[in-house]
Amino acid sequence: NFGEGISEAIMNERANGAFVSLSDFLSRAGSKNLNKKSLEALIKCGALDRFTEGENGRMQLIENLDTMLTFHRDATSAVSQDTLFAVQAPTLTLPPSEKVLPLIEKLNWEHELLGIYISGHPLDAYKTVASKAGTNISEILREPPKGLLVILPVLITEVRTILSKKGEKMAFIKVSDKTGDIEAVVFPKLFKDHAERIVAGTCILIKAKITNRNGEFSLAIENLK
């Protein structure tokens, strides 16, 4: 996602000293692999957060991608043309962004690029509900609650739809919370009623039975909202 060679180039330059500003980073990241795609990935995963201020820092950088790339090309070209003298990096000032970046979008960027969440978790908005659940996925996998029925908030991370033997659509999904993930099944009637909600990236509250097949625990969802 970051582009071939760019990570190594950045780490090699870091050995010469930490990047102290956005201007310093763009002037010293001399790899020709720092293109629009790789720079956008660095911004979205939070790698350049330290060079911004406020909650809209990433959006500010995204909105000024072309300006940053032009600065990078000009700065690195100037350095390469005059290697006999110390060249002081010019200063780049970007206009602030007026667009608010939703936390869930920021988290989705992080998860897409890094496979983990850095700035929080999508379920953080439902802490009160989570505290009332009485269990979590890690506990379910380790020691299934008595009664084998649970109610808990989860994040849908994967969805695979199939047709039942009667030709009705149903889904096998993977759900997660801050402690782990588990497979779950949504049977035809429930899937028909909630198909628009059963998509990756959606937080839902589920009522489900814990099933154990050959030592593999999963959830059979009875209801959701």
C-alpha positions as CSV (number, residue, x, y, z in Angstrom):
1,N,0.0,0.0,0.0
2,F,2.9,2.3,0.7
3,G,4.7,1.7,-2.6
4,E,7.7,-0.3,-3.4
5,G,10.9,0.9,-1.7
6,I,9.4,3.9,0.0
7,S,9.4,2.4,3.5
8,E,13.0,1.4,3.3
9,A,14.0,4.8,1.8
10,I,12.3,6.7,4.7
11,M,13.9,4.4,7.4
12,N,17.3,4.9,5.8
13,E,16.9,8.7,5.9
14,R,15.7,8.5,9.5
15,A,19.1,7.1,10.4
16,N,20.5,10.6,9.6
17,G,18.2,12.2,12.1
18,A,14.5,12.4,13.0
19,F,12.2,14.4,10.7
20,V,11.4,17.6,12.5
21,S,8.6,19.0,10.3
22,L,6.5,18.2,7.2
23,S,8.9,20.4,5.2
24,D,11.9,18.5,6.5
25,F,10.2,15.1,5.7
26,L,9.3,16.1,2.1
27,S,12.7,17.6,1.5
28,R,14.6,14.6,2.7
29,A,12.4,11.7,1.5
30,G,14.2,11.7,-1.8
31,S,13.0,8.4,-3.1
32,K,11.4,8.6,-6.5
33,N,8.8,6.2,-5.1
34,L,7.2,8.9,-3.0
35,N,4.3,9.3,-5.4
36,K,0.7,10.4,-4.8
37,K,-0.5,6.9,-3.9
38,S,2.3,6.3,-1.3
39,L,2.0,9.7,0.2
40,E,-1.7,9.3,0.6
41,A,-1.2,6.0,2.3
42,L,1.3,7.5,4.7
43,I,-1.3,10.2,5.6
44,K,-4.2,7.9,6.0
45,C,-2.5,5.5,8.4
46,G,-1.3,8.4,10.6
47,A,2.4,8.3,9.8
48,L,2.5,12.1,9.3
49,D,0.1,13.0,12.2
50,R,3.0,14.5,14.3
51,F,3.4,17.2,11.7
52,T,-0.2,18.4,12.0
53,E,-2.3,20.0,14.7
54,G,-5.9,19.4,15.6
55,E,-8.3,16.6,14.7
56,N,-8.5,17.6,11.1
57,G,-4.8,17.2,10.5
58,R,-5.1,14.2,8.1
59,M,-7.8,15.9,6.1
60,Q,-5.6,19.0,5.8
61,L,-2.9,16.8,4.3
62,I,-5.2,14.9,2.0
63,E,-6.7,18.1,0.6
64,N,-3.2,19.4,-0.1
65,L,-1.7,16.3,-1.7
66,D,-0.7,17.9,-5.0
67,T,0.9,20.9,-3.2
68,M,2.9,18.5,-1.0
69,L,4.1,16.5,-4.1
70,T,5.1,19.7,-5.9
71,F,7.0,20.8,-2.9
72,H,8.7,17.4,-2.6
73,R,9.8,17.4,-6.3
74,D,11.1,21.0,-6.1
75,A,12.9,20.5,-2.8
76,T,14.6,17.2,-3.7
77,S,15.5,18.5,-7.2
78,A,17.2,21.5,-5.6
79,V,19.2,19.3,-3.3
80,S,20.3,16.9,-6.0
81,Q,21.5,19.8,-8.2
82,D,23.7,21.3,-5.5
83,T,25.3,18.7,-3.3
84,L,28.5,20.8,-2.6
85,F,26.7,23.2,-0.3
86,A,24.3,22.7,2.6
87,V,20.9,23.4,1.4
88,Q,18.4,24.6,4.0
89,A,15.0,23.0,3.5
90,P,12.3,25.6,2.5
91,T,9.2,25.8,4.6
92,L,5.8,24.5,3.5
93,T,2.6,26.1,5.0
94,L,-0.7,24.4,4.2
95,P,-4.1,26.0,4.6
96,P,-6.3,24.4,7.3
97,S,-9.1,22.1,6.4
98,E,-12.7,23.0,7.2
99,K,-13.9,19.5,6.7
100,V,-14.3,17.3,9.8
101,L,-13.0,13.8,9.3
102,P,-15.3,11.3,11.0
103,L,-13.5,9.0,13.5
104,I,-15.0,5.9,11.8
105,E,-13.5,7.0,8.5
106,K,-10.1,7.6,10.1
107,L,-10.3,4.1,11.8
108,N,-11.2,2.5,8.5
109,W,-8.2,4.0,6.8
110,E,-5.9,2.7,9.6
111,H,-7.4,-0.8,9.5
112,E,-7.3,-1.0,5.7
113,L,-3.6,0.0,5.6
114,L,-2.2,-1.5,8.8
115,G,-4.7,-4.2,9.7
116,I,-5.2,-2.6,13.2
117,Y,-6.8,0.5,14.7
118,I,-4.6,3.2,16.0
119,S,-6.8,6.1,17.0
120,G,-9.4,4.0,18.8
121,H,-12.0,1.4,17.9
122,P,-15.4,1.7,16.2
123,L,-17.0,0.2,19.3
124,D,-15.7,3.1,21.5
125,A,-18.9,4.9,20.7
126,Y,-20.9,2.2,22.5
127,K,-18.9,1.8,25.7
128,T,-22.1,2.0,27.9
129,V,-23.6,-0.9,25.9
130,A,-20.4,-2.9,26.1
131,S,-20.2,-2.5,29.8
132,K,-23.6,-4.0,30.2
133,A,-22.9,-7.0,28.0
134,G,-21.3,-9.0,30.8
135,T,-18.9,-10.8,28.4
136,N,-16.7,-10.3,25.4
137,I,-15.5,-12.4,22.5
138,S,-12.2,-13.4,24.2
139,E,-14.2,-14.8,27.2
140,I,-16.6,-16.6,24.9
141,L,-13.7,-18.3,23.1
142,R,-12.0,-19.1,26.4
143,E,-14.9,-20.1,28.6
144,P,-18.4,-20.0,27.1
145,P,-20.9,-18.3,29.4
146,K,-23.5,-20.5,31.1
147,G,-26.7,-20.9,29.2
148,L,-24.8,-20.4,25.9
149,L,-26.7,-17.2,25.1
150,V,-25.0,-13.9,24.8
151,I,-25.9,-10.3,24.0
152,L,-23.0,-8.1,23.0
153,P,-22.0,-5.2,20.7
154,V,-19.7,-6.2,17.8
155,L,-18.2,-4.9,14.6
156,I,-18.8,-6.8,11.4
157,T,-15.5,-7.3,9.7
158,E,-16.3,-9.8,7.0
159,V,-19.5,-11.0,5.2
160,R,-20.0,-14.0,3.0
161,T,-23.4,-14.6,1.6
162,I,-24.7,-18.0,0.4
163,L,-27.9,-19.7,-0.6
164,S,-29.6,-22.1,1.7
165,K,-30.9,-25.5,0.6
166,K,-34.2,-23.8,0.0
167,G,-32.6,-21.1,-2.2
168,E,-32.8,-18.4,0.4
169,K,-30.0,-16.0,1.0
170,M,-28.1,-16.2,4.4
171,A,-24.7,-15.1,5.6
172,F,-21.6,-16.3,7.3
173,I,-19.9,-13.3,8.9
174,K,-16.9,-12.5,11.1
175,V,-17.5,-10.2,14.0
176,S,-15.0,-8.6,16.4
177,D,-14.7,-6.5,19.5
178,K,-11.6,-5.0,21.2
179,T,-10.7,-8.5,22.6
180,G,-10.9,-10.7,19.5
181,D,-13.0,-12.0,16.7
182,I,-15.4,-15.0,16.1
183,E,-17.4,-16.5,13.2
184,A,-21.1,-16.1,13.2
185,V,-24.1,-17.2,11.0
186,V,-27.2,-15.2,10.1
187,F,-30.0,-17.4,8.9
188,P,-32.3,-16.6,6.0
189,K,-35.2,-14.9,7.8
190,L,-33.0,-12.6,9.9
191,F,-30.8,-11.9,6.9
192,K,-33.9,-10.8,4.9
193,D,-35.0,-8.5,7.6
194,H,-31.6,-6.9,8.2
195,A,-29.6,-7.3,4.9
196,E,-28.9,-3.6,4.6
197,R,-27.2,-3.6,8.1
198,I,-25.1,-6.8,7.5
199,V,-22.1,-5.2,5.8
200,A,-18.5,-5.0,6.8
201,G,-17.7,-1.9,9.0
202,T,-21.1,-1.8,10.7
203,C,-21.4,-2.0,14.5
204,I,-24.4,-4.0,15.7
205,L,-25.8,-5.4,18.9
206,I,-26.5,-9.1,18.6
207,K,-28.3,-11.8,20.6
208,A,-26.8,-15.1,19.8
209,K,-26.3,-18.7,20.8
210,I,-22.8,-20.1,21.2
211,T,-22.3,-23.2,19.1
212,N,-19.4,-25.7,19.4
213,R,-18.6,-27.8,16.4
214,N,-15.5,-30.1,16.9
215,G,-14.0,-27.6,19.4
216,E,-14.6,-24.6,17.2
217,F,-16.9,-22.0,18.8
218,S,-19.1,-19.7,16.7
219,L,-22.3,-17.7,17.1
220,A,-25.8,-18.4,15.7
221,I,-27.3,-14.9,15.7
222,E,-31.0,-14.9,16.8
223,N,-31.5,-11.1,16.6
224,L,-29.7,-7.9,15.9
225,K,-30.0,-4.2,15.8
